[in-house]
């Protein structure tokens, strides 16, 4: 199409595509939008993993995997610890790495 003028409707269609993409992100927080944009560059299996996580957070899980009651209890303990700000220190992490020869 070198030198040829584009029809007026072509520019309108391009603008509509841009608007639709913007509308899709306008209801998101900036952090969520940034996260989704980052995930788009990952391999398909990692994108699917991220999608499953998001759907699970939204209560629309498509996964057939079910956590055991013990796993759920462990997660509740871990979340409570994180909520209280209880994280491993740098020294604790270094000790674990050293223990496993890493």
C-alpha distances in whole Angstrom, upper triangle without the diagonal:
4,6,5,8,8,11,15,16,13,14,18,17,16,19,21,21,22,25,26,26,28,30,31,32,34,37,38,40,38,40,39,35,35,37,34,32,34,35,31,31,34,34,34,38,39,36,38,41,40,39,43,44,42,43,47,47,46,48,46,47,45,47,50,52,55,57,60,63,64,60,60,63,62,58,60,63,60,58,61,62,58,59,62,60,62,60,61,62,60,63,63,60,61,64,62,60,63,65,62,61,58
4,5,8,10,14,16,18,15,16,20,20,18,21,24,23,23,27,28,28,29,32,33,34,35,39,39,41,39,41,40,36,36,38,36,33,35,36,32,32,35,36,36,40,40,38,40,43,42,41,45,46,44,45,49,49,48,51,48,49,48,50,53,54,57,59,62,65,65,62,62,65,63,60,62,64,61,59,62,63,59,60,63,61,63,60,61,62,60,63,64,60,61,64,63,60,63,65,62,62,58
4,7,9,13,15,18,15,16,19,20,19,21,24,24,24,27,29,29,30,33,34,35,36,40,40,42,40,42,41,38,38,40,38,35,37,38,35,35,38,39,39,43,43,40,43,46,44,43,47,48,46,47,51,51,50,53,50,51,50,52,55,57,60,61,65,67,68,64,64,67,66,62,64,66,63,61,64,65,61,62,65,63,65,63,64,64,62,66,66,63,64,67,65,63,66,68,65,65,61
4,6,9,12,14,13,14,17,18,17,20,22,22,23,26,27,28,29,31,33,34,35,38,39,41,39,42,41,37,38,40,37,35,37,38,34,35,38,38,39,42,43,40,42,45,44,43,46,47,45,46,50,50,48,51,49,50,49,51,54,56,59,60,64,66,67,64,63,66,65,62,63,66,63,61,64,64,61,61,64,63,65,63,64,65,63,66,67,63,64,68,66,63,67,68,66,66,62
4,6,9,11,10,11,14,15,15,17,19,20,21,23,25,26,27,29,30,32,33,36,37,39,37,40,39,35,36,38,36,33,36,37,34,34,37,38,38,42,42,39,41,44,43,41,45,46,44,45,48,48,47,49,47,48,48,50,53,55,58,59,63,65,66,63,62,65,64,60,62,64,61,59,62,63,59,60,63,61,63,61,63,64,62,66,66,63,64,67,65,63,66,68,66,66,62
4,6,8,6,8,11,11,11,14,16,16,18,20,21,22,24,26,27,29,30,33,34,36,35,37,36,33,33,36,33,31,33,34,31,32,35,36,35,39,39,36,38,41,39,38,42,43,41,41,45,45,43,46,44,45,44,47,50,52,54,56,60,62,63,59,59,62,61,57,59,61,58,56,59,60,57,57,60,58,61,59,60,61,60,64,64,60,62,65,63,61,64,66,63,63,60
4,5,5,7,9,10,11,13,15,16,18,19,21,22,24,25,27,29,29,32,34,36,35,38,37,33,35,37,34,32,35,36,32,33,36,37,37,40,40,37,39,42,40,39,42,43,41,41,45,45,43,45,43,45,44,47,50,52,54,56,60,62,63,60,59,62,61,58,59,62,59,57,60,61,57,57,61,59,62,60,62,63,62,65,65,62,64,67,65,63,66,68,65,65,62
4,5,6,7,9,10,11,13,15,16,17,19,21,22,23,25,27,27,30,32,34,33,36,35,32,33,35,33,31,34,35,32,33,36,38,37,40,40,37,39,42,40,38,41,43,40,40,44,43,41,44,42,44,43,46,49,51,54,55,59,61,62,59,58,61,60,57,58,60,58,55,58,59,56,56,59,58,60,59,61,62,61,64,64,61,63,66,64,62,66,67,65,65,62
4,5,5,6,9,10,10,12,14,15,16,18,20,21,23,25,25,28,30,33,32,35,33,30,32,34,31,29,32,33,30,31,34,35,34,38,38,35,36,39,37,35,38,40,37,37,41,41,38,41,39,41,40,43,46,48,51,52,56,58,60,56,55,58,58,54,55,58,56,53,56,57,54,54,57,56,58,57,59,60,59,63,63,60,61,64,62,61,64,66,63,64,60
4,5,5,6,9,10,11,13,14,15,17,19,20,21,23,24,27,29,31,30,33,31,28,29,31,29,27,30,30,27,28,31,32,32,35,35,32,34,37,35,33,37,38,35,36,40,39,37,40,38,39,39,41,44,46,49,51,55,57,58,54,53,56,56,52,54,56,54,51,54,55,52,52,55,54,56,55,57,58,57,60,60,57,59,62,60,58,61,63,60,61,57
4,5,5,6,9,10,11,12,14,16,17,18,20,22,22,26,27,29,28,31,30,26,28,30,27,25,28,29,26,28,31,32,32,35,35,32,34,37,34,33,36,37,35,35,39,39,37,40,38,39,39,42,45,47,49,51,54,56,57,54,53,56,55,51,53,55,52,50,53,54,50,50,54,52,55,53,55,56,55,59,58,55,57,60,58,57,60,62,60,60,56
4,5,5,6,9,10,10,12,14,15,16,18,20,20,23,25,28,27,30,29,25,27,30,27,25,29,29,26,28,31,33,32,35,35,32,33,36,34,32,35,36,33,34,38,37,35,38,36,38,37,40,43,45,48,49,53,55,56,53,51,54,54,50,51,54,51,49,52,53,49,49,52,51,54,53,55,56,55,59,58,56,58,60,59,57,61,62,60,60,57
4,5,5,6,9,10,11,13,14,15,17,19,20,23,24,27,26,29,27,24,26,28,25,23,27,27,24,26,29,30,29,32,32,29,30,33,31,29,32,34,31,31,35,35,33,35,33,35,34,37,40,42,45,47,50,52,54,50,49,52,52,48,49,52,49,47,50,51,48,48,51,50,52,51,53,54,54,57,57,54,56,59,56,55,59,60,58,58,55
4,5,5,6,9,10,11,13,14,16,17,18,22,23,25,24,27,25,22,23,25,23,21,24,25,21,23,26,28,27,31,30,27,29,31,29,28,31,32,30,30,34,34,32,35,33,34,34,36,40,42,44,46,49,51,52,49,48,51,50,46,48,50,48,45,48,49,46,46,49,48,50,49,50,52,51,54,54,51,53,56,54,52,56,57,55,55,52
4,5,5,6,9,10,10,12,14,16,16,19,21,23,22,25,24,20,22,25,22,20,24,25,22,24,27,29,28,32,31,28,29,32,29,28,31,32,29,30,34,33,31,34,32,34,34,37,40,42,44,45,49,51,52,49,47,50,50,46,47,49,47,44,47,48,45,44,48,46,49,48,50,51,50,54,54,51,53,56,54,52,56,57,55,56,52
4,5,5,6,9,10,10,12,14,15,18,20,22,22,25,23,20,22,24,21,20,24,24,22,24,27,28,27,31,30,26,28,31,28,26,30,30,27,28,31,31,29,31,30,32,32,34,38,40,42,43,47,49,50,47,45,48,48,44,45,48,46,43,46,47,44,43,47,46,48,47,49,51,50,54,53,50,53,55,53,52,56,57,55,56,52
4,5,5,6,9,10,11,13,14,17,18,21,21,23,21,18,20,22,19,17,21,21,18,20,23,25,24,27,26,23,25,27,25,23,27,28,25,25,29,29,27,30,28,29,29,32,35,37,39,41,44,46,48,44,43,46,45,42,43,46,43,41,44,45,42,41,45,44,46,45,47,48,48,51,51,48,50,52,50,49,53,54,52,52,49
4,5,5,6,9,10,11,12,15,16,19,18,20,19,16,17,20,17,15,19,20,17,19,23,25,24,27,26,23,25,27,25,23,27,27,24,25,29,28,27,30,28,30,30,32,36,37,39,41,44,46,47,44,42,45,45,41,42,44,42,39,42,43,40,40,43,42,44,43,45,46,45,49,49,46,48,51,49,47,51,52,50,51,47
4,5,5,6,9,10,10,13,15,18,17,20,19,16,18,20,18,17,21,21,19,22,25,27,26,29,28,24,26,28,25,24,27,27,24,25,28,27,25,28,27,29,30,32,36,37,39,41,44,46,47,43,42,45,44,41,41,44,42,39,41,43,39,39,42,41,44,43,45,46,46,50,49,47,49,52,50,49,52,54,52,52,49
4,5,5,6,9,10,12,14,17,17,20,18,15,17,19,16,16,19,20,17,20,23,25,23,26,25,22,23,25,23,21,24,25,21,22,25,25,23,25,24,26,26,29,32,34,36,38,41,43,44,41,39,42,42,38,39,42,40,37,40,41,38,37,41,40,43,42,44,45,45,49,48,45,48,50,48,47,51,52,50,51,48
4,5,5,7,9,12,12,15,15,17,15,12,14,16,13,12,16,16,14,17,20,22,21,23,22,19,20,23,20,18,22,22,19,20,24,23,21,24,23,25,25,28,31,33,34,36,39,41,42,39,37,40,40,36,37,40,37,35,38,39,35,35,39,38,40,39,41,42,42,45,45,42,44,47,45,44,47,49,47,48,44
4,5,5,6,9,10,13,12,15,14,11,13,16,13,13,16,17,16,19,21,24,23,26,24,21,23,24,21,20,23,23,20,21,25,23,22,25,24,26,27,29,33,34,36,37,40,42,43,39,38,40,40,36,37,39,37,34,37,38,34,34,37,36,39,38,40,41,41,45,44,42,44,47,45,44,48,49,47,48,45
4,5,5,7,10,13,13,16,14,12,15,17,15,15,18,19,18,21,23,25,24,26,25,21,23,24,21,20,23,23,19,20,23,22,20,23,22,24,25,28,32,33,34,36,39,40,42,38,37,39,39,35,36,39,36,34,36,38,34,34,37,36,39,38,41,42,42,46,45,43,45,48,46,45,49,50,48,50,46
4,6,7,8,12,12,14,12,10,13,14,12,12,16,16,15,18,20,22,21,23,21,18,19,21,18,16,19,19,16,16,20,19,17,20,19,21,22,24,28,29,31,32,36,37,38,35,33,36,36,32,33,36,34,31,34,35,32,31,35,34,37,36,38,40,40,44,43,40,43,45,43,42,46,47,45,47,43
4,6,5,8,9,11,9,6,10,12,10,10,14,14,14,17,19,22,21,23,21,17,19,20,17,16,19,18,15,17,20,18,17,20,19,21,23,25,29,30,31,32,35,36,37,34,32,35,34,31,31,34,32,29,31,33,29,29,32,31,34,33,35,37,37,41,40,37,40,43,41,40,44,45,43,44,41
4,6,8,9,12,11,9,12,14,13,13,17,18,17,20,23,25,25,26,24,21,23,24,20,19,22,21,17,19,22,20,18,21,21,24,25,28,31,32,33,34,37,38,39,36,34,37,36,32,33,35,33,30,32,34,30,29,33,32,35,34,37,38,39,42,42,39,42,45,43,42,46,47,46,47,44
4,7,9,12,10,9,13,14,13,15,18,18,18,22,23,26,25,26,24,21,22,23,19,18,20,19,15,17,19,17,15,18,18,21,23,26,29,30,31,31,35,35,37,33,31,34,33,30,30,32,30,27,29,31,28,27,30,30,33,32,35,37,38,41,40,38,41,44,42,42,45,46,45,46,43
4,6,8,6,6,10,11,10,12,14,15,16,19,20,23,22,24,21,18,20,20,16,15,18,16,13,15,17,15,13,17,18,20,22,24,27,28,29,29,32,33,34,31,29,31,31,27,27,30,27,24,27,28,25,24,27,27,30,29,32,33,34,38,37,35,37,40,38,38,41,42,41,43,39
4,5,5,6,9,10,11,12,14,16,17,19,21,24,24,25,22,19,21,21,17,17,19,17,14,17,18,15,15,19,20,21,24,25,29,29,29,29,33,33,34,30,29,30,30,26,26,28,26,23,25,26,23,22,25,24,27,26,29,31,31,35,34,32,35,38,36,36,39,41,40,41,38
4,6,5,6,9,10,11,12,14,16,18,19,23,23,24,21,19,21,21,17,18,20,18,16,19,20,18,18,21,22,24,26,27,31,31,31,31,34,35,35,32,30,32,31,27,28,30,27,24,26,27,23,23,26,24,27,26,29,30,30,34,33,31,34,37,35,35,38,40,39,40,36
4,5,5,6,9,10,11,12,14,16,17,21,21,22,19,17,19,18,15,16,18,16,14,17,18,15,16,20,21,22,24,25,28,28,29,28,31,32,32,29,27,29,28,24,25,26,23,21,23,24,20,20,23,21,24,23,25,26,27,30,30,28,30,33,31,31,35,36,35,36,33
4,5,5,6,9,10,11,12,15,16,19,19,20,17,14,16,16,12,12,15,13,10,13,15,13,13,17,17,18,20,22,25,25,26,26,29,30,31,27,26,28,27,23,24,26,23,21,23,24,21,21,24,23,25,24,26,28,28,32,31,29,31,34,32,32,35,36,35,36,33
4,5,5,6,9,10,11,13,15,18,18,20,17,14,17,17,13,13,17,15,13,15,18,16,16,19,19,20,22,23,27,27,28,29,32,33,34,30,29,31,30,27,28,30,27,24,27,28,24,24,27,26,29,27,29,31,31,34,34,31,34,36,35,34,37,39,37,38,35
4,6,5,6,9,10,12,13,17,18,19,16,14,17,17,13,15,18,16,14,17,19,17,18,22,22,22,24,25,28,28,29,29,33,34,34,30,29,31,30,26,28,29,26,24,27,27,23,24,27,25,27,26,27,28,28,32,31,29,31,34,32,31,35,36,35,36,32
4,5,5,6,9,11,11,15,15,16,13,11,14,13,10,11,14,12,11,14,16,15,16,19,19,19,20,21,25,24,26,26,29,30,30,27,26,28,27,23,25,26,23,21,24,25,21,22,25,23,25,23,25,27,26,30,29,26,29,31,29,29,32,34,32,33,30
4,5,5,6,9,10,13,13,15,12,9,12,12,9,9,13,12,10,13,15,14,15,18,17,18,19,20,23,24,25,26,29,31,31,28,27,29,28,25,26,28,25,23,27,27,24,25,28,27,28,27,28,30,30,33,32,29,32,34,32,31,35,36,34,35,32
4,6,5,7,10,13,14,16,13,11,14,15,12,12,16,15,14,17,19,18,19,22,21,21,22,23,27,27,29,29,33,34,35,31,30,33,31,28,30,31,28,27,30,30,27,27,30,29,31,29,30,31,31,34,34,31,33,35,33,32,36,37,35,36,32
4,5,6,7,11,13,14,11,10,13,13,11,13,16,15,14,17,19,18,20,23,22,22,22,23,26,26,28,28,31,33,33,29,29,31,29,26,28,30,26,25,28,28,25,26,29,27,28,26,27,28,27,31,30,27,29,32,30,28,32,33,31,32,29
4,5,5,9,9,11,8,6,10,10,7,9,12,12,12,14,16,16,18,20,19,19,19,19,23,22,25,25,28,30,30,27,27,29,28,24,27,28,25,24,28,28,24,26,29,27,28,26,27,29,28,31,30,27,29,32,29,28,32,33,31,31,28
4,6,8,9,11,9,7,10,12,10,11,14,15,14,16,19,19,19,22,20,20,20,20,24,24,27,27,31,33,34,30,30,33,31,28,30,32,29,28,31,31,28,29,33,31,32,30,31,33,32,35,34,31,33,35,33,31,35,36,34,34,31
4,7,9,11,10,8,12,13,12,13,17,17,17,19,21,21,22,25,24,23,22,23,26,26,28,29,33,35,35,31,31,34,32,29,32,33,30,29,32,32,29,31,34,32,33,30,31,32,31,34,33,30,31,34,32,30,33,35,32,32,29
4,6,8,6,6,10,10,10,12,14,15,15,18,19,20,22,24,22,21,20,20,23,23,26,26,29,32,32,28,28,31,29,27,29,31,28,27,31,30,27,29,32,30,31,28,29,30,29,32,31,28,29,32,29,27,31,32,29,30,26
4,6,5,6,9,10,11,12,14,16,17,18,20,21,23,24,23,21,20,19,22,22,25,26,29,32,32,28,29,32,30,27,30,32,29,29,32,32,30,32,35,33,33,30,31,32,31,34,33,29,31,33,30,28,31,32,29,30,27
4,5,5,6,9,10,10,12,14,15,16,18,20,21,22,20,18,16,16,19,19,23,24,27,30,31,27,28,31,29,27,30,32,29,29,32,33,30,32,35,34,34,32,32,34,33,36,34,31,33,35,32,30,34,34,31,32,29
4,5,5,6,9,10,11,13,14,15,17,19,20,21,19,17,15,14,16,16,20,21,24,27,27,24,25,28,26,24,27,29,26,26,30,30,28,30,33,32,32,30,30,32,31,34,32,29,31,32,29,28,31,31,28,30,27
4,5,5,6,9,10,11,12,14,15,17,18,20,18,16,15,15,17,17,20,20,24,26,26,23,23,26,25,22,25,27,24,24,27,27,25,27,30,28,29,26,27,29,28,31,29,26,28,30,27,25,29,29,27,28,25
4,5,5,6,9,10,11,12,14,15,16,18,16,15,14,14,17,18,20,21,25,28,28,24,24,28,26,23,26,28,25,24,28,28,26,27,31,29,30,28,29,31,30,33,32,29,31,33,30,29,32,33,30,31,28
4,5,5,6,9,10,10,12,14,15,16,14,12,11,11,14,14,17,19,22,25,26,22,22,26,25,22,25,27,25,24,28,28,26,28,31,30,31,29,30,32,32,35,33,30,32,34,31,30,33,33,31,32,30
4,5,5,6,9,10,11,12,14,15,14,12,11,10,13,13,15,16,20,22,23,19,19,23,21,18,21,24,21,20,24,25,23,24,28,27,27,25,26,29,29,31,29,26,29,30,27,26,30,30,27,29,27
4,5,5,6,9,10,11,12,14,13,12,12,12,16,15,17,18,21,23,24,20,20,23,22,19,21,23,21,19,23,24,21,23,26,25,26,24,25,28,28,31,29,26,29,30,28,27,31,31,29,30,28
4,5,5,6,8,10,11,12,10,9,9,10,14,15,17,18,22,24,25,21,21,24,23,20,22,25,23,21,25,26,23,24,28,27,28,27,28,31,31,34,32,29,32,34,31,31,34,34,32,34,31
4,5,5,6,9,10,10,9,7,7,7,11,11,13,14,18,20,21,18,17,21,20,17,20,22,21,19,23,24,22,23,27,27,27,26,28,30,31,34,31,29,32,33,30,30,34,33,31,33,31
4,6,5,6,9,10,10,8,10,9,13,12,13,14,17,19,20,16,16,19,18,15,17,20,17,16,20,21,19,20,23,23,24,22,24,27,28,30,28,26,29,30,27,28,31,31,29,31,29
4,5,5,6,9,8,8,10,11,15,15,16,17,20,22,23,19,18,21,21,17,19,21,19,17,21,22,20,20,24,24,25,24,26,29,30,33,31,28,31,33,30,30,34,34,32,35,32
4,5,5,6,5,5,7,9,13,14,14,16,19,21,23,19,18,21,21,18,19,23,21,19,22,24,22,22,26,26,27,27,29,32,33,36,33,31,34,36,33,33,37,37,35,37,34
4,5,5,5,4,8,8,11,11,12,12,16,17,19,16,14,17,18,14,16,19,18,16,19,21,20,20,24,24,25,24,27,30,31,34,31,29,32,34,31,31,35,34,33,35,33
4,5,7,8,11,12,15,15,14,15,18,19,20,17,15,18,18,14,15,18,17,14,17,19,17,17,21,21,23,23,25,28,29,32,30,28,32,33,30,31,35,34,33,35,33
4,6,8,11,13,16,16,16,17,20,21,23,20,18,20,21,18,18,21,20,18,20,23,21,20,24,24,26,26,29,32,33,36,34,32,35,37,34,35,38,38,37,39,37
4,6,9,11,14,14,14,15,18,18,21,18,16,19,20,17,17,21,20,18,20,23,22,21,25,26,27,27,30,33,34,37,35,33,36,37,35,36,39,39,37,40,38
4,6,9,12,13,14,16,19,20,22,20,18,21,22,19,20,24,23,21,24,26,24,24,28,29,30,30,32,35,36,39,37,35,38,39,36,37,40,40,38,40,38
4,6,8,10,10,13,16,18,20,17,16,19,20,17,19,22,21,20,23,25,24,24,28,28,29,28,30,34,35,37,35,33,36,37,33,34,38,37,35,38,35
4,7,9,11,14,17,19,22,19,18,22,22,20,22,25,24,23,26,28,27,27,31,31,32,31,33,36,37,39,36,34,37,38,35,35,39,38,35,38,36
4,5,8,11,14,17,19,16,16,19,20,18,20,23,22,21,25,26,25,26,30,30,30,29,30,34,35,37,34,32,35,35,32,32,36,35,32,35,33
4,6,10,13,16,18,16,16,19,20,19,21,24,23,23,26,28,27,28,31,32,32,31,32,35,36,38,35,33,36,36,33,33,37,35,33,36,34
4,7,10,13,14,12,13,16,17,15,18,21,20,20,23,25,24,26,29,29,29,28,29,32,33,35,32,30,33,33,29,30,33,32,30,32,31
4,6,9,11,10,10,13,14,13,15,18,18,18,21,23,23,24,27,28,27,27,28,32,33,34,31,30,33,33,29,30,33,32,30,33,32
4,7,8,6,6,10,10,10,12,15,15,15,18,20,20,21,24,25,24,24,25,28,30,31,28,27,30,30,26,28,31,29,27,31,30
4,5,5,6,9,10,11,12,14,15,16,18,20,21,22,25,26,24,24,25,29,31,32,28,27,30,30,26,28,31,29,27,31,30
4,5,5,6,9,10,11,12,14,15,17,18,20,21,23,24,23,24,25,29,31,32,28,28,31,30,27,29,32,30,29,32,32
4,5,5,6,9,10,11,12,14,15,17,18,20,21,23,21,21,22,26,28,28,25,25,28,27,24,26,28,26,25,29,29
4,5,5,6,9,10,10,12,14,15,16,18,20,21,19,19,20,24,26,27,23,22,26,25,22,24,27,25,24,27,27
4,5,5,6,9,10,10,12,14,15,16,18,20,19,19,21,25,27,28,25,24,28,27,24,26,29,27,27,30,29
4,5,5,6,9,10,11,12,14,15,17,19,17,18,20,23,26,27,23,23,27,26,23,26,29,27,26,30,29
4,5,5,6,9,10,11,12,14,16,17,15,15,16,20,22,23,20,20,23,22,20,22,25,23,23,26,26
4,5,5,6,8,10,10,12,14,15,14,14,16,20,22,23,20,20,23,23,20,23,26,24,24,27,26
4,5,5,6,9,10,10,12,14,14,15,17,21,23,25,22,22,25,25,23,25,28,27,27,30,29
4,6,5,6,9,10,11,12,11,12,14,18,21,22,19,19,23,22,20,23,26,24,25,28,27
4,5,5,6,9,10,11,9,10,12,15,18,19,16,16,20,20,18,20,23,22,22,25,24
4,5,5,6,9,10,10,11,14,17,20,22,19,19,22,23,21,23,26,25,25,28,27
4,5,5,6,9,9,11,14,17,20,22,19,20,24,24,22,25,27,27,27,30,29
4,5,5,6,5,7,10,13,17,18,16,16,20,20,19,21,24,23,24,27,26
4,5,5,5,7,10,13,16,18,16,16,20,20,19,21,24,24,24,27,25
4,5,8,10,13,16,19,21,19,19,23,24,23,25,28,28,28,31,29
4,6,9,12,14,18,20,18,19,22,23,22,25,27,27,28,31,29
4,6,10,11,14,17,15,16,19,20,20,22,24,25,26,28,26
4,7,9,13,14,12,13,17,17,17,19,22,22,23,25,24
4,6,9,11,10,10,14,14,14,16,18,19,20,22,20
4,7,8,6,7,10,11,10,13,15,15,17,19,17
4,5,5,6,9,10,11,13,14,15,17,19,17
4,5,5,6,9,10,11,12,14,16,16,15
4,5,5,6,9,10,10,12,14,15,14
4,5,5,6,9,10,11,13,14,14
4,5,5,6,9,10,11,12,11
4,5,5,6,9,10,10,9
4,5,5,6,9,10,10
4,5,5,6,9,8
4,5,5,6,5
4,5,5,6
4,6,8
4,6
4
